[in-house]
């Protein structure tokens, strides 16, 4: 993925190569794991992404409990929905 690659969804602009998420042009703060999860989900939009794929991408070389994924996905959803309620 090049540094120039950008994804648009709603009023969000996601630039994974620059590790940036913008909402209406303003930066959105995300944690590292939240950013990793969003990167995988956005780059594979329209596909089913398994829990195993999410764990492998966000926690490479680590064994983590399912709860970690649940918490991080919840945080990501909450962060997006706080800015744009249509994201719920």
Secondary structure, DSSP 8 states (H G I E B T S, - for coil): --TT--EEETTEEEEGGGTEEEETTEE----HHHHHHHHHHHHTTTS---HHHHHHHHSTT----HHHHHHHHHHHHHHHHHH-GGG-
